Amino acid sequence: MYDLIFENVEFLIILGGYLFLVGTSGIVVNNIISHISKDGLEGEAEISQRERDTGFVIGKCENVLLLTFVLLNAYTALALIFVAKTVVRKEDMSKNTLYFLSGSMINVTYSIMIAVIIKTLLNLV
């Protein structure tokens, strides 16, 4: 009986972590980017709605992959995300390097922070 409860707690922590990360990462990234853009990204090329939407979808996929790789202790696989994202968004990054690089780094940092919190909670259970 206790094993079943602990297995469900671990499942709920992991599921809650994914939902929390995917649900909040866009808000965090947008808030930080808007703060940065007031202070230092003026003069950069305007970001189209299409680029924002593409970034949103890519960011969510990145969140899921990053969290999964960290939970599986597959840290070397994290590099694959950077390579794939660079290839996919090469043209966008060449237009507005600071915007895309800062957005990526904020998203990666936030995802890894949430993953570390989830791993810590799992170790406590």
Phi and psi in degrees as GROMACS dihedral restraints (atoms count N, CA, C in turn):
[ dihedral_restraints ]
;  ai    aj    ak    al  type     phi  dphi    fc
    3     4     5     6     1   -65.8    20    10
    4     5     6     7     1   -35.1    20    10
    6     7     8     9     1   -61.7    20    10
    7     8     9    10     1   -41.0    20    10
    9    10    11    12     1   -63.6    20    10
   10    11    12    13     1   -40.4    20    10
   12    13    14    15     1   -65.2    20    10
   13    14    15    16     1   -46.0    20    10
   15    16    17    18     1   -66.4    20    10
   16    17    18    19     1   -37.7    20    10
   18    19    20    21     1   -62.9    20    10
   19    20    21    22     1   -39.8    20    10
   21    22    23    24     1   -69.2    20    10
   22    23    24    25     1   -35.7    20    10
   24    25    26    27     1   -64.4    20    10
   25    26    27    28     1   -44.1    20    10
   27    28    29    30     1   -62.6    20    10
   28    29    30    31     1   -44.0    20    10
   30    31    32    33     1   -60.0    20    10
   31    32    33    34     1   -44.3    20    10
   33    34    35    36     1   -66.4    20    10
   34    35    36    37     1   -36.6    20    10
   36    37    38    39     1   -63.9    20    10
   37    38    39    40     1   -45.1    20    10
   39    40    41    42     1   -66.9    20    10
   40    41    42    43     1   -47.9    20    10
   42    43    44    45     1   -61.1    20    10
   43    44    45    46     1   -45.7    20    10
   45    46    47    48     1   -60.9    20    10
   46    47    48    49     1   -36.7    20    10
   48    49    50    51     1   -64.4    20    10
   49    50    51    52     1   -44.7    20    10
   51    52    53    54     1   -61.7    20    10
   52    53    54    55     1   -47.7    20    10
   54    55    56    57     1   -63.1    20    10
   55    56    57    58     1   -42.8    20    10
   57    58    59    60     1   -63.1    20    10
   58    59    60    61     1   -46.7    20    10
   60    61    62    63     1   -62.3    20    10
   61    62    63    64     1   -50.4    20    10
   63    64    65    66     1   -65.5    20    10
   64    65    66    67     1   -35.3    20    10
   66    67    68    69     1   -75.0    20    10
   67    68    69    70     1   -26.4    20    10
   69    70    71    72     1  -109.7    20    10
   70    71    72    73     1   -17.1    20    10
   72    73    74    75     1   -61.9    20    10
   73    74    75    76     1   -40.8    20    10
   75    76    77    78     1   -62.3    20    10
   76    77    78    79     1   -39.2    20    10
   78    79    80    81     1   -64.6    20    10
   79    80    81    82     1   -46.5    20    10
   81    82    83    84     1   -62.5    20    10
   82    83    84    85     1   -48.4    20    10
   84    85    86    87     1   -62.2    20    10
   85    86    87    88     1   -46.6    20    10
   87    88    89    90     1   -62.6    20    10
   88    89    90    91     1   -41.1    20    10
   90    91    92    93     1   -63.9    20    10
   91    92    93    94     1   -44.1    20    10
   93    94    95    96     1   -69.1    20    10
   94    95    96    97     1   -42.9    20    10
   96    97    98    99     1   -61.7    20    10
   97    98    99   100     1   -42.0    20    10
   99   100   101   102     1   -65.3    20    10
  100   101   102   103     1   -35.3    20    10
  102   103   104   105     1   -67.9    20    10
  103   104   105   106     1   -43.0    20    10
  105   106   107   108     1   -65.3    20    10
  106   107   108   109     1   -42.1    20    10
  108   109   110   111     1   -64.3    20    10
  109   110   111   112     1   -27.7    20    10
  111   112   113   114     1   -69.6    20    10
  112   113   114   115     1   -30.6    20    10
  114   115   116   117     1  -100.1    20    10
  115   116   117   118     1   -19.0    20    10
  117   118   119   120     1  -160.4    20    10
  118   119   120   121     1    -2.8    20    10
  120   121   122   123     1  -105.6    20    10
  121   122   123   124     1    12.4    20    10
  123   124   125   126     1   -62.3    20    10
  124   125   126   127     1   148.4    20    10
  126   127   128   129     1    89.4    20    10
  127   128   129   130     1   -12.0    20    10
  129   130   131   132     1   -74.4    20    10
  130   131   132   133     1   158.6    20    10
  132   133   134   135     1   -62.0    20    10
  133   134   135   136     1   145.6    20    10
  135   136   137   138     1   -63.9    20    10
  136   137   138   139     1   144.5    20    10
  138   139   140   141     1   -97.0    20    10
  139   140   141   142     1   123.7    20    10
  141   142   143   144     1   -77.1    20    10
  142   143   144   145     1   162.5    20    10
  144   145   146   147     1   -63.0    20    10
  145   146   147   148     1   -35.8    20    10
  147   148   149   150     1   -61.5    20    10
  148   149   150   151     1   -43.3    20    10
  150   151   152   153     1   -66.6    20    10
  151   152   153   154     1   -38.8    20    10
  153   154   155   156     1   -64.1    20    10
  154   155   156   157     1   -44.1    20    10
  156   157   158   159     1   -64.6    20    10
  157   158   159   160     1   -42.0    20    10
  159   160   161   162     1   -62.3    20    10
  160   161   162   163     1   -43.9    20    10
  162   163   164   165     1   -61.6    20    10
  163   164   165   166     1   -37.1    20    10
  165   166   167   168     1   -62.8    20    10
  166   167   168   169     1   -48.2    20    10
  168   169   170   171     1   -66.4    20    10
  169   170   171   172     1   -45.5    20    10
  171   172   173   174     1   -62.2    20    10
  172   173   174   175     1   -40.0    20    10
  174   175   176   177     1   -62.1    20    10
  175   176   177   178     1   -40.7    20    10
  177   178   179   180     1   -66.6    20    10
  178   179   180   181     1   -42.1    20    10
  180   181   182   183     1   -62.9    20    10
  181   182   183   184     1   -41.2    20    10
  183   184   185   186     1   -61.3    20    10
  184   185   186   187     1   -42.2    20    10
  186   187   188   189     1   -57.6    20    10
  187   188   189   190     1   -49.4    20    10
  189   190   191   192     1   -62.7    20    10
  190   191   192   193     1   -45.7    20    10
  192   193   194   195     1   -64.6    20    10
  193   194   195   196     1   -45.2    20    10
  195   196   197   198     1   -61.0    20    10
  196   197   198   199     1   -47.0    20    10
  198   199   200   201     1   -62.8    20    10
  199   200   201   202     1   -43.4    20    10
  201   202   203   204     1   -62.0    20    10
  202   203   204   205     1   -46.7    20    10
  204   205   206   207     1   -63.8    20    10
  205   206   207   208     1   -40.5    20    10
  207   208   209   210     1   -67.7    20    10
  208   209   210   211     1   -42.6    20    10
  210   211   212   213     1   -63.7    20    10
  211   212   213   214     1   -29.9    20    10
  213   214   215   216     1   -90.3    20    10
  214   215   216   217     1     4.2    20    10
  216   217   218   219     1    58.4    20    10
  217   218   219   220     1    31.8    20    10
  219   220   221   222     1   -99.0    20    10
  220   221   222   223     1    64.6    20    10
  222   223   224   225     1   -67.5    20    10
  223   224   225   226     1   -32.2    20    10
  225   226   227   228     1   -67.4    20    10
  226   227   228   229     1   -25.4    20    10
  228   229   230   231     1   -69.6    20    10
  229   230   231   232     1   -17.7    20    10
  231   232   233   234     1   -60.5    20    10
  232   233   234   235     1   -32.2    20    10
  234   235   236   237     1   -63.2    20    10
  235   236   237   238     1   -31.4    20    10
  237   238   239   240     1   -60.0    20    10
  238   239   240   241     1   -34.6    20    10
  240   241   242   243     1   -63.8    20    10
  241   242   243   244     1   -45.0    20    10
  243   244   245   246     1   -62.9    20    10
  244   245   246   247     1   -43.8    20    10
  246   247   248   249     1   -63.5    20    10
  247   248   249   250     1   -49.1    20    10
  249   250   251   252     1   -61.8    20    10
  250   251   252   253     1   -43.1    20    10
  252   253   254   255     1   -66.3    20    10
  253   254   255   256     1   -38.4    20    10
  255   256   257   258     1   -63.6    20    10
  256   257   258   259     1   -42.0    20    10
  258   259   260   261     1   -66.6    20    10
  259   260   261   262     1   -46.7    20    10
  261   262   263   264     1   -66.6    20    10
  262   263   264   265     1   -39.0    20    10
  264   265   266   267     1  -107.6    20    10
  265   266   267   268     1    23.0    20    10
  267   268   269   270     1   -55.5    20    10
  268   269   270   271     1   -47.0    20    10
  270   271   272   273     1   -64.8    20    10
  271   272   273   274     1   -44.9    20    10
  273   274   275   276     1   -62.5    20    10
  274   275   276   277     1   -41.8    20    10
  276   277   278   279     1   -65.6    20    10
  277   278   279   280     1   -32.3    20    10
  279   280   281   282     1   -70.0    20    10
  280   281   282   283     1   -25.6    20    10
  282   283   284   285     1   -78.8    20    10
  283   284   285   286     1   -37.5    20    10
  285   286   287   288     1  -146.4    20    10
  286   287   288   289     1    72.2    20    10
  288   289   290   291     1   -57.8    20    10
  289   290   291   292     1   -48.7    20    10
  291   292   293   294     1   -61.2    20    10
  292   293   294   295     1   -42.3    20    10
  294   295   296   297     1   -63.1    20    10
  295   296   297   298     1   -50.6    20    10
  297   298   299   300     1   -72.3    20    10
  298   299   300   301     1   -38.4    20    10
  300   301   302   303     1   -66.6    20    10
  301   302   303   304     1   -44.8    20    10
  303   304   305   306     1   -66.4    20    10
  304   305   306   307     1   -39.9    20    10
  306   307   308   309     1   -61.5    20    10
  307   308   309   310     1   -42.4    20    10
  309   310   311   312     1   -64.3    20    10
  310   311   312   313     1   -46.4    20    10
  312   313   314   315     1   -66.4    20    10
  313   314   315   316     1   -38.4    20    10
  315   316   317   318     1   -63.3    20    10
  316   317   318   319     1   -45.8    20    10
  318   319   320   321     1   -64.2    20    10
  319   320   321   322     1   -42.7    20    10
  321   322   323   324     1   -64.3    20    10
  322   323   324   325     1   -46.8    20    10
  324   325   326   327     1   -60.7    20    10
  325   326   327   328     1   -46.3    20    10
  327   328   329   330     1   -62.8    20    10
  328   329   330   331     1   -43.5    20    10
  330   331   332   333     1   -62.0    20    10
  331   332   333   334     1   -43.9    20    10
  333   334   335   336     1   -67.5    20    10
  334   335   336   337     1   -38.6    20    10
  336   337   338   339     1   -60.6    20    10
  337   338   339   340     1   -45.8    20    10
  339   340   341   342     1   -64.3    20    10
  340   341   342   343     1   -40.2    20    10
  342   343   344   345     1   -61.9    20    10
  343   344   345   346     1   -41.3    20    10
  345   346   347   348     1   -66.1    20    10
  346   347   348   349     1   -39.5    20    10
  348   349   350   351     1   -62.6    20    10
  349   350   351   352     1   -43.8    20    10
  351   352   353   354     1   -63.6    20    10
  352   353   354   355     1   -44.3    20    10
  354   355   356   357     1   -62.2    20    10
  355   356   357   358     1   -39.4    20    10
  357   358   359   360     1   -62.7    20    10
  358   359   360   361     1   -45.4    20    10
  360   361   362   363     1   -61.9    20    10
  361   362   363   364     1   -39.9    20    10
  363   364   365   366     1   -65.3    20    10
  364   365   366   367     1   -34.4    20    10
  366   367   368   369     1   -71.6    20    10
  367   368   369   370     1   -24.3    20    10
  369   370   371   372     1   -79.3    20    10
  370   371   372   373     1   -23.3    20    10
